[in-house]
Every structure is written in C-alpha cells, then in structure tokens.
Amino acid sequence: MTRLSVNINKVATLRNARGGNMPDVLKAARDCERFGAQGITVHPRPDERHIRYSDVTAIRPVITTEFNIEGNPIPRFCELVKQVRPDQVTLVPDAEDAITSNAGWDTIRNREFLTRTCASFKELGIRVSVFVDPDPDMVRGAAACGADRVELYTAGYAEQFPLNPEKAIAPYLRAAEAALECGLGLNAGHDLNLDNLAWFVHTIPWTDEVSIGHAIICDALYMGLERTIGAYLEEIRKK
C-alpha cells in the first residue's frame, strides 16, 4: 500500500508565529505516528521560518517510522542530513526565498551535481529521492544520477484535477511509467488532498509514498489530527 508521510512544517509555522513551544512539534510528530502515519517529513529552510535545524535533530530519536528530510542540498543542509541520517533525503531545488517548492530539478542540466550529491548520501545508507516535474526525461535523468526514487511534483495535477481528472493525471502516469521502467521508486507530493488523493494512487498504484502537510493541517483544524490522518489513509486504501 502507498505509505503516508505527514509533513509537519505547518505545525512549526504556527509555533514560530507566537514563540514558545505551542504547538509542540515533537508531540505532533509522535501523534502523527500514533494516529497511523507511516512516515514523518520535514523541510528545513535556511531562514528556519518553520522547521528549525534543531527540530530535525530532536525529532530523529523520538519517531519510529520513516523519517524523510527534504530540501535544497546547500552545504548546511547536507551537513544536517549526514549528521541526522534519516531514512530518506529528498532533494528539492527551491530558492531560499521560495514560499513553497514550485518546480522540480532539471536532472539533465544538473546531472554532475546531482550525481555527486546522491552518491554522498547513499554511501551513508540514506535513500535518495529527487523532486522532479512529471517529465519522463527528468525521471530518466534522475536514474542516471544514481537516485533511488523520484518524487513527482503534483501541483499541476491538483490544479487540473477538478476540471478533468483524466487529463490531470496523464503526464504523471507517463512519468510514473518511466520511473517503473528505470527501476526507480516513486513518491508524490504537493497539494494532494482528500479530493484528489484517491484518484492519484488508484491510477498509479505503484506509488510508494505520498508526502502531505499543508492540506492535512488545514483539515485537522476542523476534523482533528487523528480523524484527519485516518481520512487520508482511507483515501489511499480506496485504490
């Protein structure tokens, strides 16, 4: 079954807005696991406007499911990942001032850099996923760089889904088939929610993992965190 990794960045955003330790990021990570999440994702950015680097090191010893750290592999980020040694690192080419991730890697143009970066993490036993747009050439490029998985950037799918689900999923299906052909694992994330998640994993059932944060925290404001995570797991099971 496709695994659900909960991105807890927005919990940290709320904490940082007021100061102090409410809500408690560590408790949120443990509770997500307790409510059924099969992984925890964090995306530390250089300005630490949500998840802080210190949060990452604190979370590692308290969770028992898969830990995924995503971000732009600048030197400080790479040092953090090598120190913490998560189960997975997801390489994302976001600019320092980006509000949120908004594009995947050009894995052909950045092949030398990505190859070197993938190798440095893999030699420590860390699985490497590369964030890409739904383009088979970018998927094949990630395989050539030595990645273990790709994560498909699903903002375009989420935007088009209400208008035409079949059209929305088409480029993602082609990219996912390319990943399958290359022997790459497949992750997906960005703007997946209770409306569009089931269709995605039903159409691409070999999706290994979905990483969802913003929508889960928004739904949890109304439904509560436990019920929300249960609802997302139920959508995944519909495939």
N, C-alpha and C positions, 0 to 999 in steps of 0.2 A: 504494500500500500504506500502511496505517496505520503511522505512524512511532513508534518507541520512544524516549522521552526518559527517561533514568535520573536519578532524584533522588538526589543524593549526600549528603543531610543526615546519614544514619546513619553514614557514614564519618567525618564531622566529630564526631558524638556520641562515637564510640569514641576518637578522638584527644583530645577535650577531657576525657574521663574520666581520662586518665592525665597529660595535659600533654605538652609536646614536640610532635613532628610525625610521630607514628606512630599510625595510617597517614597517609600524605601525601595530602591532599585533591586537590592539583593533579595528582599522579600518577594518582589514582583517576579523575579526570575525563578525562585523556588516555587512560588504559587503556580506559575505557568506550567511548570513540570508536573506539579501535583494535580493540576486540572486536565492533564493529558497531552500537553505539548511534547513533541519528541525531540525538540531542539530549542536552543536559545541563540538569537542573533544579536550582535551589537555592531554599530558602525561609528567608531570614534573618529571625529574630525579634528583637524588641527586646532580650531578655536574652542573645542570642547563645549560647544553650546548645548549639547545633550549628553550623551555618554562621555564620561571623562576617562582618560587613560587609567586613572586609579580605579575606576569602576571595573574596568576589564580585568585587572589583576585580582580584584576582590571577588568577582563573580566566578572565576575559574574553579576555585576549590569547593564551592558550595553547590554546584549543579552536578547532576549525574547523567544527564542526557547529552546529546551532541552540542558542542559549542562552536559557533561559527562567527568569526570576526571578519567584517568586510570593510574595505576602504581603499583609498589610493595608496599604492605602495611607495610612499615617500620614505626617506631613511628612518624617521622617528616611528612611523607605523610598522615598518619591517622589524625594527628592534623590539617593539612591543610584542608582535606576533611570535618572534623567536623566543622571547622570554616566557610568554604565556603558554605557547604550544597548544593551540586549540585543535579540535578535530579537523576543522576546515578553515581555510582562509579564502575569501572571495575578493578578487582583485577588481576594483571599480575605478574608472578613470575620471572621478569627479574633481572639479576645480575646488580650491579651498573655500571660495565664497559661494559655492552652489547651495541653494536651499535644500535640494534633494538631488539624487542621482538622475541624470537626464539623457544619458547616452551610454552605449557600450563601447568596448575597445575596437579600434581598427587593429585587428590582430596580425594583419599583413604588414602594415607600416611599422608597427611596434614589435615585430617578431623578435628581434635581438634582445630588447629589454625584457619582454615577457618570458622568453626562454630562460634568460639568466635568473629572473625573479622566481619563476616556477621551480627551477632546479634548487635554489637556495632554501625554499620551504620544504620541498619534497625530501631532501636529504635529512630533514629532521622528523620525517614521518607525518608531515601535515598534508592533508589532501588539499589540492589547489583547484578552485573554480574560477573561471574567468567570465566576467559580466559582458555579454555581447547583445547586440541588436539581432532581430530574427532574420539573419542573413546566412545562408549555408556556407558562403565563402568565409565569413568571420568565424563560424563554428569550426570549419576545417583548419583555419589559421590557428585557432586555439589548440587544436590537437597537435599541430605541427610545433607549437611552443612547448609541448610537454604537459599541458593541463590534464587534470583527471576528470574535470567536469566543466560544463558551461552553465551559466545562469542566464536565461533569456530575460531581457528587459521587457516587461509586459505592459508598459504604459499605453502603447499603441493598441494592444488588444483590449484593454479596459475601456479606452475611449471609443472604439468602434463597436464593442460588443452590444450595446443597447440598440444600435441601428441594424446590424447584420452579423449575428454570431458566426455564421459560416465564413463570411469574408474576413471577419476579425481574426479568426483562428488560422486561416490559410497560411500566411507566412511563417507562423510559429510551428505549424505542423511540418512544413518543409525544412525548417531549421532543426527541429527535433529529429526528423528522419536522418538528416546529415550527421547529427550527434550519434545516433544509433549506429550508423554506418562506420563512423570513426572510432567506435568503442568508447565514447565519452559518456559519463554520467550526465544527467540532466536535472538542473534546478530551474526555478522560475520565481520571479518576484517583481513587484512594483504595481501598486493599485489593484491588486487582486482583492476581491471582497466576497461577501455572501451571495451576491447576484451573479458573479461571473466565474467563480472558482470551480464549481462542479463541471461546467461545460469544458473548461480547460483540461482538467485531469481526466475527464471522460474521453475526450478526443485524443489526448496524448497520455495514455495510461502508464507509459514507462517513465513519467516524470518522477524523479527520485525524491524531490523535496520542493516545497514552496516556502518562501520566507515572506511573512506578512506582519506588519507592525501597525502602520497608521490606521488602517481600517479596523483592526482588532481593538485598538484602544478607543477609537470612536464608538464602536458598537458596545464596548464594555461600559461606557458612560450610561447607557440605557438598560443594558441587559445584565451587567455584572460580568466580571472577568471569567468566572468559572463557566457560566452559561454560554458566554461568547465563544470560548475555546471549544466547548462541546459542539456548538453550532458549526464551527468551521471544520471540525473533524467529521461531522455528519455530512457536510457538503462533499468532502473528499471521498467518503465511503460510497456516495451515490454513483461513482463511476462503475 
